[in-house]
Amino acid sequence: MIPARNVNNASYVILGLGRSGLSAAAALKAGGAKIWCLDDNKSNLKKAENLGFVCTVHDKINWDTIDVLLVSPGIPHHYPRPHVAVLEAIKNGVAIDNDIGLFFKSMGSADWSKYEAIPKIVAVTGSNGKSTTSALIHHILNCENRPSQLAGNIGKGVFDLEPVIDGETIILELSSYQTEVANSLTPDVAVFTNFTPDHLERHGGIGGYFAAKKRLFVSGCPDRSVIGVDEFEGQFLAQELAEHLHDDRIIRVSSSRKITNLGWTVFANKGFLSEYRKGKQVASIDLRKYSALQGSHNHQNVCAAYAAVRTLGVGPHSVKKALASFNGLSHRSQLVTEIGGVVFINDSKATNVDSAMKALETFSQVRWICGGQQKEEDISRLNNVLGNVKKAYIIGVDSVKFSSQISCDFEICNTMERAVKTAFEEAKDGETILLAPAAASFDQFSSFEERGEAFVSEIKNLILQ
């Protein structure tokens, strides 16, 4: 565990006692802070009490004595409606922060003189591909025998990291929920993978969502910024950050076009990654042979991870070697198995239209398991990539609404069990059964991970039959 720093005798209220909330509470306690814990879930309160923390309710707090309200990522502090404890904090002039902001402040106040090589922080955000990009950076550094740890929106909470050692790199995956609240955001390297509509209700629209992502780059002024420029928002952000045409503090990344005329660029074209600096190619990698990194979305992830580790001094040959041993992440274009010539792919993390589109573009002859709790009112953009879809098998609460907006053969299956069974009964040799829901999981599952595990479980049942 990493203790919070410069918090001795400061008074904190922690709102939300999930993984990050409890982790922050332990760090604050270790740092000597005074802590009160809030949560609307009684079982979470009980868990915190069993760990020795003082729990209360918002109307029993003397807000005049509180220095900071620490808000967990799942709790809205602005849109669609602020939590009542947030309103009380604002009313009484109490600062609002989260565990990410507290972490950066704690790292910034560390005694750097004890290190021969100062530790680095790489922070990754974006709409899609954050987890794969973060994990890939971590994997490449591990293959180089460089000390590194991975935390944030993936794996463990930031304060659950081991104490940072000499020359170590901390890789943080950060969601918009985390970047929008953090008062301190000071990574050495910041990565923006891409931008597509998501979580719009939480951020009050697409402008608020972009503003939450942008904070990582404008609040802390990272030494290097890796920016995916396949969408307008990324192009705009890179242009805004760059001081001149060849400013190599900004590395532009693309999986859709060549970029050879700017300062420092990394792009994928026809299956090859290319790195250019000042108009000259300095490296190339054939990505077609890496089975865990197929599709334009994964090529975009590789380009972003490659650019990030290059800023840390890792050479192209080392990256190439590391890519060969990367197996990908569960629930993200994960190859589950093959039965009788039928391949099963688990991309349960494809919770929005754009991520599902990229998955659908990657595979041919697809039997598509989709649906759930629809995030976007209009999903008709999916129709642009359904040419390879033999049939859709729709599950979830919005299955009728979902089916009315797609232009391919479909069957409303409602449950994962029926969808997997029916798709396999109808599949032929050479076809792919792809779970890429284009919807949230919370109607039937607690998370996209649980949904993916249900998909894998039903495949196992097929094998046992």
C-alpha positions, 0 to 999 in steps of 0.5 A, spaced: 500 500 500 502 507 498 500 511 504 497 518 502 502 524 504 501 531 507 494 529 510 496 528 517 490 531 521 486 533 515 479 531 515 476 527 509 469 525 508 469 519 503 463 518 499 463 511 496 466 505 499 467 500 493 474 498 491 477 505 490 474 508 496 476 503 501 483 503 498 483 511 499 480 510 506 486 506 508 491 510 505 488 516 508 488 513 515 496 511 514 497 518 512 494 520 519 488 523 516 481 524 520 476 520 516 468 519 515 465 514 510 459 515 507 455 510 502 448 509 500 449 501 500 448 498 507 453 492 506 458 497 504 458 501 510 458 494 514 464 492 510 468 499 512 466 498 519 468 491 520 475 494 517 475 499 523 473 506 519 468 511 522 461 511 518 456 516 518 450 519 514 451 526 510 446 530 515 450 528 521 457 531 518 459 538 521 461 540 514 465 546 517 470 541 520 471 538 513 477 539 508 475 535 503 470 530 500 473 524 496 468 522 491 468 515 488 468 514 480 461 511 480 458 517 484 455 523 480 458 530 482 455 534 477 450 530 472 445 528 471 444 530 478 449 531 484 449 526 490 446 530 496 453 529 500 456 533 494 451 538 494 452 539 501 460 540 500 459 545 495 454 549 499 459 549 505 465 550 500 468 544 501 474 541 496 472 535 492 477 530 489 478 523 488 483 518 489 486 519 483 487 526 485 490 524 492 494 519 489 498 524 484 498 529 490 502 524 494 506 522 489 508 529 487 510 530 495 514 524 495 522 524 497 525 524 490 532 525 492 532 517 494 531 515 487 537 515 482 532 514 476 526 518 478 519 514 477 515 515 471 507 515 471 503 514 464 496 515 464 491 512 459 484 515 457 480 515 451 473 512 449 475 505 447 482 501 448 484 504 454 485 497 458 488 493 452 493 499 451 495 500 458 496 492 459 500 492 453 505 498 455 505 494 462 507 488 458 512 491 454 516 494 460 516 487 463 519 484 457 524 489 458 525 487 465 523 494 467 519 495 474 512 497 472 505 497 476 498 497 473 492 500 476 487 505 476 480 503 472 484 496 471 486 491 476 487 495 483 486 501 486 492 506 485 493 506 493 493 498 493 500 499 489 506 497 492 511 502 494 514 505 488 521 503 487 527 506 483 526 507 476 519 504 476 513 506 471 506 506 474 501 505 468 494 508 470 488 507 466 483 513 467 476 513 465 472 520 464 469 519 471 476 519 474 479 525 470 473 529 471 474 530 478 481 529 480 484 536 482 491 534 481 493 530 474 500 530 473 503 524 469 509 524 465 506 521 459 499 522 457 495 517 452 488 519 448 486 513 445 480 515 441 474 519 442 466 516 441 460 518 444 459 514 451 457 516 458 453 522 455 448 523 461 453 523 466 457 528 463 451 532 460 453 531 453 458 530 448 462 537 450 462 535 457 465 528 456 470 531 451 472 536 457 473 530 462 478 527 457 481 533 456 483 535 463 488 529 463 492 533 458 491 541 460 491 540 467 498 537 468 502 539 462 505 532 461 512 531 458 509 527 452 502 527 450 500 521 445 494 523 441 489 518 437 487 523 431 482 518 428 477 522 430 476 530 430 476 531 437 483 528 437 485 532 432 483 538 435 486 536 442 493 535 438 493 541 435 491 545 441 497 542 445 502 543 439 506 549 439 508 548 432 508 543 426 514 539 428 513 539 436 515 532 438 512 533 445 505 531 441 505 524 438 500 523 433 497 516 432 492 513 427 490 506 425 486 509 419 491 514 415 498 515 414 501 521 417 508 523 415 509 530 415 508 532 422 514 532 428 513 525 431 507 520 428 506 513 429 500 510 424 498 503 422 497 502 415 495 495 411 497 491 417 504 495 418 506 500 424 510 505 422 514 511 426 516 517 423 520 523 426 521 529 422 518 526 415 523 520 416 521 513 417 525 510 423 521 504 424 516 499 422 513 493 425 508 487 421 502 487 426 499 482 421 502 476 425 500 477 432 493 474 433 491 477 439 492 484 436 488 483 430 483 489 427 484 496 426 482 497 433 487 493 436 492 496 431 490 503 434 492 500 441 498 498 439 500 504 436 498 508 442 502 503 446 508 503 442 508 511 442 508 511 450 514 506 451 518 510 445 518 516 450 520 511 455 526 509 451 524 502 449 527 501 442 522 498 436 526 491 436 524 490 443 517 492 442 516 487 436 519 482 441 514 483 446 508 483 442 509 476 440 508 474 447 502 478 448 495 474 449 490 480 450 485 481 455 479 477 457 473 480 454 476 484 449 476 480 442 478 474 446 479 468 442 475 463 447 475 456 443 474 453 436 469 447 436 468 444 429 471 449 425 466 455 429 470 460 432 468 463 439 470 470 440 468 474 447 468 482 446 464 483 452 467 490 453 464 492 446 459 496 450 458 502 445 456 502 438 463 504 436 467 499 439 462 493 437 463 496 430 470 495 430 469 488 432 465 486 427 469 489 422 475 484 424 471 478 423 468 475 417 462 470 417 459 472 423 454 470 428 453 476 432 451 476 439 449 483 441 444 487 446 443 489 453 441 495 456 442 500 450 446 506 451 445 510 445 438 512 442 440 511 435 444 505 434 443 505 426 451 506 425 452 499 426 448 497 419 455 500 416 458 494 418 453 488 418 455 486 411 459 480 414 454 478 419 450 472 417 445 473 423 444 477 430 442 473 436 439 479 441 439 479 448 437 483 454 432 488 456 432 492 450 432 487 445 426 489 441 428 496 440 435 494 438 432 489 433 428 495 430 434 499 428 439 493 425 438 491 418 440 484 418 437 477 419 436 477 427 432 472 432 431 475 439 433 470 444 433 474 450 438 470 454 445 468 453 444 461 454 439 461 448 443 466 444 449 461 444 446 455 443 442 457 437 448 461 434 452 454 435 446 450 432 446 454 426 453 456 425 457 452 419 465 451 419 469 457 418 464 462 421 465 466 428 460 467 433 462 474 436 459 477 443 460 484 441 454 487 445 454 494 443 450 495 449 451 495 457 450 489 461 447 492 467 440 489 465 442 482 466 449 482 469 453 486 474 458 488 469 461 486 462 466 481 465 460 477 468 457 477 461 463 475 458 464 469 463 457 467 462 458 467 454 464 463 456 460 458 461 455 457 455 461 455 450 463 450 456 456 447 456 456 446 449 463 442 449 460 438 455 454 436 451 
